[in-house]
Amino acid sequence: MRLRDYSIVLFFLVTFSAFGQISFTGKITDGNGKPVPDAEIYIKQLERLETTDSNGRFLFENMAAGNYSLVIFAYEFEIKEEELVIGDSTALNFELERIRAQNLSEVVLTQKREQIFELKQLKKVDGTAIYAGKKSEVVLMEGITGNLAANNARQVYGQVVGLNIYDNGDAGLQLNIGGRGLDPNRTANFNTRQNGYDISADVLGYPESYYTPPAEALEEIQVVRGAASLQYGTQFGGLVNFKFKTPNPLKKIEWVSRQTVGSYDLKTSFNSLGGTSGKISYYTYFNYKEGNGFRPNSNFNSRNYYAHLGYQISDRTKLTLETTFLDYLAKQPGGLTDAQFIEDPTFSNRNRNWFDVNWKLFSARLDHKFSTNTDFSLNVFGLDASRSALGFRTNRVSQQDDLEEPRELLADNFRNWGAEARLLTRYKLGESQSALLLGSKIYRTNNDQRQGPGSAEADPDFNFADAEFPNYERQSQFEFPNANLAFFGENVFNISQKLTLTPGFRLEHIKTKSLGSYKNIVLDLAGNPLLNEDISDNREFNRTFLLLGLGATYKLNPSIEIYGNFSQNYRSVTFSDIRVVNPSFQVDENIQDEDGFTADSGFRGRFNNILSYDVSAFGLLYDNRLGEILKNETRTNAAGEEVETGRVIRFRGNIGTAFIYGLESFSNWSIKETFFPSVEKLKMNYFLNLALTESEYLSSQSTNVEGNKVEFISAVNLKTGLNFGYANLLGSIQYTYLSDQFTDATNAPQDVNDNQRGIEGEIPAYDILDFSLSYSYKKWKLEAGINNVLNNSYFTRRATGYPGPGILPAEPRTFYTTLQFKI
């Protein structure tokens, strides 16, 4: 929705009145009377969480007198639950009992915090963020038994509803997830962050994530669907935030070392150090990965380093510095045609294709509590990164690599910085407590991209070879200076004890530029140039718009909540849409931004500790949707005329208006609590994750599109499994099934006899079974498992460019073993 359509910008969001209320304060100590820092005190009725300071003290303000259920959680201590009557200015002290070493069962520890704090959804208000009325999911990494060393996305995101996941077989170097008809490629349709700041190449101009944090370093993964657009940016998919493990507040040094070996020469090493000494806390890791892949020409190695340093300036103020380095080199075996995949999915006819990524992230964050009710955060972050793709790329996938010809080289440099400030205050409005969030974000980028000839050798030489191959056809050089300024706000209005409304807005200004030129080269049949000219292509896109949204929750009782939300979305065209010469598809020169809305409505809750569930319906309207269709290729001849070449290619542009809708459901049933509640060390949970999705192109100016299904959507997306264990033995069995899906808007069917391209067609239905075990003994932990137990042959992606083009087969049956040592 455009700015000119409005004359008032939600004035009521920034006006409120405060009323004095009682306070509740106290101190948390251990059995020796020593204070316990970073203990969490949670009041269930208010859904408020406070953390003790270095002296073990906590404070709740603006409370009403009444009966409350209090829960206290601190690592290495037993959970304490209290029923309290809080009157005028209550002050209480609590003593926690340290867990005895012989009772330190991993099964118990991985369940208790989730059961008490109900962390499958984000809290309504958390720090300087509001999640009330939104569909949110939290992946608790402590509770996952799976192949974390290889970032196995099926297992990590097994309990997040409706995700479509590309299988890469690269030990999780890149994450490729989508949902609700959004392309999973490099998670480009989500706003991806770590610890609250952006990590993608260019949030607006090129929102692809070449870097993915290792699962072994994470505490949790927060997923908020499309309604996150108001707080975190305009992406249709929503937010994925990787929250790293935090320094242990009770140890000066905590060391974790994890060594993994697996199929196809997989070797990973993860080593971390963390701890707290006085006002200084730190957490750092180094992660190394290497492997050969199950296909020829698919070896890789990577090095990832991360450091977090926190300084507690005072009880109210904290400064945090973070830096991340990633460098990896991967050989790419290329894609296959349908005929090649059916005959031998391990085949590769590319031995000169390489991919190189260098990623440097920096962040400085200031958190300050003006009072117990008012929190402020300022996050300043930057990226200095590059990625280079080198190889033989043609739309005839079956064509053998011509070793005398140059390889195509695409080199991108990403330099950007941003700052995001947030202020959240809780206040009394009438008889209810409300919360107001106001924020602003500034973001600047100066990226550049060059495309041209690489060497004709087979090694990873990422230098351009212009002098050797002056007539190479696909050449361009561009700069992409982008600018973004946004203001946003949301307010939680507790209309009654049961009903909550959360209106919000985001005012966005985006300026996107494309400055550069490309070569127009026409050759005769002998390869001699008839035309060789530079064509300038300078573009500028300026837009200012307002996004609105509204969320609501209604508590039927303390355990059941009905929720709903509506939020406008917007996605700007990327600079890869504006200018990349690709032999597999063409891009419409008049390509435009996408807009639309997302809506969710559902109910979620918990029945005792036996059953937790979240069932919702969603709708997503996608206007000016970017997509791909099949059409005749055209090019400019020597006379400057557009002529058809006789080839059929994929054409990328604004395909039309699409509507996607469906039902998403998740349930987790504790068999243990149902039948064996007294057996404390037993764990047995069955989960069901089911998404049923339908879609249709409502209108389109392109032929053979209107009425079609939307690409990247499986009508049935099922993940189900059993998590079990006793004492320190844990296990999981997970079954995944996705029905078939289209890969282009024309709904081209699969052609099993295709022996040329492999670029268009369906992705057939597939199913996968994964099995994992882990056992802990004192400081040691042993993990092992089998992925794709049934050894099914399948694929999840038809790539139109790197790392294809063509079908990219998924991994067959693989094994892994991890040994962990922790002090």
N, C-alpha and C positions, 0 to 999 in steps of 0.2 A: 504494500500500500504506500502511495507516494506522499511526500510531505505536504504537497499543495492541497491534498484532500482533507486536511485537518486545520483547525484554527486554535484548538485547545489541546495541550499536551498533558493530560491527566494531572491537573493541578492538585487534586486531592491526595496524590501520592506523597507529596512533600509537606503536608500540613498535619500536625497532630498535637495532642495535649497530653501531658504527663501528670500522673497523680501519685502521691506518696503511698508506698506499700511497706509491708514488713520485710525483714531480711532474715536469712537463715545462714549461719556461718558455723565453721567447725574446723577440726584438725584431725588428720589421719596419722596414726603411729603404728609401729610394729610392736612385737611383744616386749622389746627392750626400751620402749618409750622413744625410739628414734623416729623422726618424721619420714613419711613415705611420699616422695615427690611423684608427680605425673600419675597419681591415682585418679580414676574416673568416678565421679559421683553422678548418678543418673536418677532423676525423679520421673517415674513412669507417667504419672497423670499429666505432667506439664511437657513431657518429652524434651526436657532440658538436661544438658550435660555440662558439668564443670570439671576442671582438672586442678589438682592441688599444685601449689607452687613449691619452691625448693624447701620451704619450711613445713610442708604438709598441710597447708591451710587452703580452705575453699570458701566461697561466698556466693550465695544466691540472693538477688535483690528483686524487689517488685513482685513479691509473692502474696497471695491471699491466704488467710488462716484456713486450716482444714486438715484433713487426713491425707497422708501421702505415703507411697511405697518408694523406698530408697534402696538403690543397689550400688555397691562399691566394688570396683574392679581394679586390681593392680597385678601386674605380672609377678609371678613367683609367690603370690599370696592367694589364700582361699577367698572366693567371692563371698561378700557379706550382704545380706538382705535384711532390711528393717522396715517395720510399719510404724510411722511416726504421726503424732499430732503436733502440728506446728502452730504456735500462737504468736503473740507479739514478740518480734525480734528474738528468735530462738538461736541458742549457741550450744552445740553438742560436739563431743570428741568421740572418735571411733578407733578401736584397736583391731588390726588385722592379724590373722594367724598365717604364718609362713607355711607354704606347702612343704611337707616332708619329702625328702629325696626319693624314698621308696614308693611314694604314692604319685610320683610325677608321671602319670600316664598320659601319653600324647592324645589318646582317644578322648579323654575327659577334657583336656585343655582346648582341643580344637572345637569342642561342642559348646562349652559353657558360655563363652562370650557371645557367640551368635544367638544362643537361646535366650540369654538374659537381656541383651540389648537389641534383639530383633534386627540384625544388620543386613537382612536381605534387601531392604530398601534404605535409602538415605533418610536421615532425620529431616524434619520440616525445616529447621534452621540449624546450620552447622557453620561455625566460624563466621565468615563474611559471605555466606552463600545461602540461598533459599531454594528448597526442593519441594515445598508443600504443593500438592496438587499435580505433581509431575510423575510420570512413569519412570521410576529409577530402579536400578539393580546394582548390587554390590557383589563382586567376586571376591570372596575371602580366601586368600592364597593358602592360609594355614590349613584349610579344610580340604584341599585338593590333593588327591593321590593320583599322580599322572606324570607324564614325561615333561617335567618343567625345564629340564636342561635343554630340550629342543623346542621350547615354547609351543608345545603342541596345542594349537588353537582350539581344536575340537574338545579337548579335555579342559583347558583353562576356561573356555567360555561355554562349557556344556550346559550350564544352568542359566544362561542369558537367552531369552526367548527370541526366536525368529531370525537369528543371524545366518547369513549366507557366507561361507568361508572358503577362500581359495587355499588349496593345499600346494605348498611350494616345494617341500622336501629340502629346505635349506637351513634346517635347525632353528627356524624361527627368526631369521635375520630381518625379514619383513613381515608385517602383519597385514593381512588382506581380509577385512570383514565388511560386510554390508548388510542391509536389511530393508524390508519393505520396498523392494524394487530398486535399491540403490547399488550402484556398481561397487563390488568389494575391492577393486584394484587399489592397493596401497592405502586402504581405509580413507580414501579421498573424500567421502561424503559425511565423515564425522569431523568434529573439531577435536583433534587429538592433543592432549596435554600430559605433562608429568608434573606432579606436585603443584598443579594449578596454572602452569604457563605453557605456551605453545611450543610444539616440537616439530611440526611439519615444515616442508620446504618454504612455503609462502602461504599463509592462512587464506588469502583471497586469490592470489594469482596462480598458485600451484600447490593446492592443499594436500599433496601426497606425502606419505610418511615413509621415508627410506630408513628411518631408525625406529626400532622398537625396543623398549627396555626389556632386559631379561626377566623372565618370570621368577627366577630364583632371588631377585633383589626386591620383589614387590610385597607389600603388605596387603593391598587390595586394589581392585580395578573398579572404578565407578563408571557406570553407564547411565546416562540420562537421555531419553529419547527426544524427539523433535522439539518439544517445548523448551529445551535448553537454549534455543536460539536467542532468546531475549538476553540472557546473561553471558553467553559464551560465544556468540557469533551466529551467523545466519544459516549454517549448514542444515539441510533437511534431516540428516541422520541424528543429530544431537551431539552429545559430548561423550568422549572416552577419556577418562583421566587416570593415569597410572600413579598410584600413591606408593612411594617407596617405603621400605622399612625405616623405622626411626631409631635413633641411638638408644641403647639400653640405659635408662636413668639410674639403675642400681649397680652398674659395673663400669669401671674405668676402661677395661679392655674386654671386648667380646669378639672372638674370632670364629668364623665359619669357613670351612673348606669343603667344596663339593667337586668330586672328580667323576666324570661320566665317560663310558665307552658304549658304542652302539653299532648297529649294522652299517655297512658301507663305510667303514673306517671313521665313524663319528667319534670325535674326542672333544670333550669340553672341560674346562676348568674354571670354577667360580670360587673366588676367595674374597671375603669381606672382613673388615675391621670396624668396630663401632664402640661407643661408650660415652660416658659422661664424667667430667671432672670439674667440680664446682659449677661455674656459669657457662663452661664450654662443653658442647656436645658435638660428636662427629660420627659420620658413617661413610665408608668408602668401600668400593669393590673393584676388582679387575676380573673380566670375563673373557676367556679365549675359547674359540670354536674353530674346528676344522673337520672336513669330511670330503668324501669323493662322490656322494650321491649314487642313486641306483642306476643312472644312465651314464654312458660315456660322456666325457666333456662337461662334467657338472661338479668339479671340485671347488671348494670354497675355504676361506679362512677369515676370521674376524678377530678384532681386539676392541674391547669396550672398557672404558674407565669412567668411574663416577666418584665424585667427592661432595659431601655435604658437611658444612661447618656451621654450627649454631652458637650464638652468644646471647645469653640471657642478660640483657642490659639492666633490667629491673624486673620486679614481679609482674609488671604490666607491659614491658617492652622486650621484644626479641628480634634479633637480626640474624638472617640466614643467608649463607652464600652457597651456591651450587655450581658445579661444572661437570660437563659430560663430553667425553671424546669417544668417537667410534670410527674405525677404519676397517673396511672389508673389501676383499677382492673375490669375485666369483666367476667361474667359467660357465657359460650358458650353452646347453646342448641344443637349443632351438625347439621349434614346435614340430608337430607331425600332422599329416593328413589323416582323414578317417581311416583310409585303407591301411596306412602305415601303422596306426595305433592298434587296429584289430589284428594285424599280422604280428607285430612285435612292439609293445609299448616302451621297451627299453632302447629302441633304436635312436640314433642321432647321426645326422649328416652335416653337423656344424662343429668344426673344431678350431675356429678362429674367433669365436664370440666371447667377449668379456664384459664384466660390469664392475665398476669401482665406485665406492662411496667413502667420503670423508666428512664426518659430522662433528661440529663443535658447538655446544650449547652452554650458555652462561645465564645465571640468574642471581639477583639480589632481592631479598624480600624483607620488608619491615612489617612486623605485627605489633599493634599497640592497642591496649584496652584503656579507653578513656574512663570507663567504669565497668561494673559487672554487666551492664546492659548495652554498652556501646563498644563495638570492635571496629578497628580500622586495619586495612592491609594495603601495602603498596608493593607491587611486584614489577621489577625492571628486568627485562630479559633480552637476550640477543642470540643470533645464529650466524655462524660463519661455516659454510658447508659447500660441498661440491659432489657431483655425481657424473660419471662418464660411462656411456654405453658404446661399445665397439663391436662391429661384426658384419657379417654378410646377411642382408635383410632383403627379401623379395616376397611379393605376394604369391609366387609359385613356391609353396613350401617344399614340394618334392624335389625342386631343382638342386642339383649338387652345387656345393660351394666352388666357385671358380677361383682357384688359388692364385691366378695371375691378376685378378681384379682387386682394386682397393676395397678395404672394408669401410663401412659407413661409421663415422664418429659423431656422437652427440655429446657435447660437453656443457654442463650447466654449473653456474656458480650462484649460490644463494647467500645474500648478506642482508639481514634484517634485524630490527630491534623494535621493542615495544615496551609500554608501561601501562599497567592496569591498577587503578586505585578503587578500593571498595570501602564503604562505610555502612555498617549495619547496626541499627539501634532498636532495642526492644522498649516499648512504651505502653502505658496504660491508656486505653480508649474506652471510656465508659467503665464497665465492670470486667472487661476482658483485656488480656495482654495482646498486643500486636507487634509486628516487627517490620521495619522499613529498611530496604537496601537501596543505596544509590551508588552508582559507579561510573567510571569513565575509562576508555582505553584509547591509546594512540599507538599507531603501528606504521612503520616505514620500511620499505624494502628497496633494494637496488640490485636486481638480479640480471644476469646476462646469460645468453645461450648462443652457442655456435654449432653449426651442422656442416659437415664437409667430409672430404676423403681422409681415411686413415691409411696406415701402411698396408701392404699386401702380405705381410708376414703373419705368423700364427701366434706371436707372443703378445702379452698385454701392453702394447705400446700406445699410450694415449696422447700422442702428438699428431697434429694434422700434417698431411702429406700433400699440400697444395702444389708444390713445385713438381712433384712426380706425376700428379694426375690433375692437370689444370682444367680438363673438360668434364670433371665429375659433375653429374647433373644436380644432385641434391645438396645445395650449398646455401647457407644463410647465416646471418650474424645479427643478433638483436640485443637490446637492453630493455629491461622491464622495470622502470621505477614506479612503484605503487605507493599509495598513501591511504590511510584509513583513520578516521576519528569517529568514536562512538560514545554515546551517553545512554545509560540504561538504568532502570529502576524496577523494583518489585516490592509489593507490600502484602504482608500476611495480615488479614483482618479476621480475627476470631469473632465472628458474628454471635456465636453462642458457644456453649461448651462442646457442642457437636459439630457445628458448621463453620468452616473456614473458607474464605475467598482470597485468592491471590492474583490481583491484576498486575500487569507489568507492561513495560514499553522498552523499545530500543530505537534510538535515533542514530542513524548510520550515514556517514559520508564516505564514499569510496571513489578514489581517483586511480584509474588504471591506464598506463601508457605502454605503447609498443613502439620502439624506435630502432630502425635498422633497415636492412635490405636483404634480398635474396637473389640468387642467380637464375636467369632464364636462359637455358642452354638447349639448342636444337641441333641434333647430330644427323648426318646422313647415314645411309646403310653401312658405310665403311667406317663409321665412328668419327668422322671429321666434323668439326663444328660449322654449322650453317649460321648459328646465332649464339653469341655469348655476351649477355648484358646484365648489368646490375639494376634491379628494380627497387626503388625506395618504397618502404611500406611503413609509414608512421601513422599511428592511431592513438586516440585518446578517448577514454570513456569516463565521464563524470556523472555521478548520480548521488542523490540524497533522498532518503526514504525513511519512513517510520513503520516499525513493526509493533503490533499490539498482541497481547495475549491475556488469557484469564484461566486460572486454575481453581479448582474447588475440591474440598474433601468434606465428607460427612461421616462421623463416627456413629455407627449403629449401636456399638457398645465398645468397651475398651479393647476388644480383640478384632473387631471387624470395621473396615473403613471403605466407604465408597469414594472414588475419586474421578475427576475428569479435568480435561484441559483443552484449550484451543490456542494455537499460536501460529502467527504468520511466519513464513520462511522465505529465504532469498539465497540464491547462489550465483556469484558472479562467474563469468566465463574465465577460464584459465588461459595463461599465455601459451600453453600447448595447444589449446583450441585456436588461438589467434594465428600462430605461425610455427608449425613443424611440418616439413615435407615428408610424407610417409607414402611408400609405394603401395601400402595395403588399403589406405583410405584417403579421401579428400575432405577438407573442412570448408563449410560454407563461409564465404567472406563476410556475409551479413549476420553472423552468429550473434545472439543476444543473451543477456542474463536470464536465469530461471527464477520463477517465484511461485508461491502457492501457500498452502497451510497444512498443518498437522493437527489432528484431534485424537484424543484418547478418552475412553470411558471404561471404568472397570471397578472391581472390588478386590480387596486383598485383606489378609488377616491370618490369624493363627488360632488353632484350637488346642488349648493347653500347650504342651510341648510335643504333641502328637502329629499335628498337621499344620503346615504353612502353605499358603496358596496366593496366587495373583492371577486373576482372569480379567481380560480386557478386550474391548473391540477398538479398532483404530481406523481412521480414514486419512488419506494423504492425497491432496490435490496438487498436481504438478503441472504448472503452466509453462509454456515455452520449453518443455523438457528437452534436454540434449540427448540425442540418441543417434543410432546408426541404421541406415537403410542400404539396400543394394540398388545401384544404378550404373548407367554407362559412364565410364571415365571420360573426362574432357581435359584438354590441355591447350595452351596458347601456341599457335604456330608462328612461323617467321613473319607473317603479315599481321600479327597481333589479334588473330581471330580464335574464338573458342571452337575447337573441333573435337569430335568423339574419336577415341583411339580404337574402339572395338572391344575393349576389355570391360568386364563388369567388376566394379569395386564397391567397397563400403563407403558411404557418404555420411559425414558427421555434421549435424546441424540441429536447429530447433525443430524437433519432429512434430510436436503438437501438445495437446492437453491430455494428461493421463490422470486417472483416478485409481488409487490402490486402497483396498480395504481388507479387513480380515479379523480373525480372532486369535489372540495370543494367550496362552495359559501355561502356568507353571505350578506344580504342587510338589511338596516334599513330605513324605509320610515316614514317621519314625516307627519302624516295626519294633524296635527295642522298647520305646516308651509305651507302645500298645500292649505288648505281650510280656516283656521282661523289665519292668520299670525298676526293679530292685537291683538289677545287675549293672552296677555303675560303670564297670570297665568295658561293657559291650557297646558297640556301635553298629546299627543296622538301619539304613535309610534308603527308601526307594524314591526316586524322583522321576517326574514326567514333565517334559518340556515340549509343548506342541503348538505350532503356529499353522493356521489354515488361512491362506491368502488368495484373494482374487484381484484381478486388475483388468483395465480396459483403456485403450486410447479413445477418448471421447470425441476428439476432432483432430484433423491433421490436413495440412495442405499437400502432403506427400501422398503419392498413390500407394495403395496396398498397405495402409497403416491404420486408418480409422476402423475401430471395432476389434483390433488385434489385442493380444495379451501384451503386457509390459515385460520387457526383458529382465533377466536376473531374478526371477521370482519362481520359486517352487510352490505349487499349490499346497503341498504337504511338507512341512519341515519338522522332523521329529528327532528328539534326543531323549533317551531314557536310560536309566541304569540303577545300579545298586552300589551304595557305599557301605562298607562293612568293616568290622575290626573287633579285636579283643585285646585289652591291655595295650601294648605298644605295637601290635601287628595291625596294619591297616590295608584295605584293599578296595578296588573299584572295578566295576564292569560297566561299560557304556556302549550303547547301541545308537547309531546315527543313521537316519534315512532322509533323503531328499528326493522328491519326485522330479521329473524332468523339467527343464527350463529353457526358454529361448535366449539367444544372445544378441538378437537385433530386432528392431521394431517391425520389420516385415515378416517376422515369425518364420524365417526360412527353416525347413525341416532338416534333420540330419540326413546326409547322403553317405551311406556306408561304402559306396563305391568311389567316393571322391579320392582321387589319387593325385590331385594337383595342389589344393589350397588348405583345407582344414580350418579356414578362418570363420566361415559362417555355418550355421546349423544349430540344432539343439544340443544341450548337454543332457545326456540320458540320465535317468534315475540311478541312484547309487546308494549303497548302504555299507557301513563300516562298524566293526566291533573292536573295542579297545579294552585291554586288561592290564591292571597295575597292582603292585604290592609294595609295602614298605614296612620295615621293622626297625625300631629304635632300641638301643641298649646303652644306657648311661650317656656317654658323649658321642656315641656312634649311631649312624643311621644308614641302613642299606635299602635302596630302592631298585626295583626291576619291573619290567613290563613288556608287553607285546602290543604294538599298534597295528591295526588292520589284521586282526587274528585270522580272519577267513581268507586272507590273501586275495581280496577282490581286485580286479583290474578296472579302474575307472578314471575319469578326469573331471575336474571342476572348472576348467577355464579354457576358452579359445582366445588366445592373445592376438591382437591386431598389430602389435609392434613388439618391442623387447618385453620379455625374454623369448618371444616367439619369432615370427608369427606362427600361428597354428595351435593345435591341441597340445596342452602341457599335461602329460600324464601325472597322476598322483602316485605316491609311494606304495609299493607292495608291502607285504608283511615285514616289519622291522622289530628289532629287539633293542633294549637299552638296559644298562645297569649303572647306578649311581652310588658312590660311597661318600658319606658326609661325616665330618668331624667338627665338633663344636666345643669351645671352651668359653 
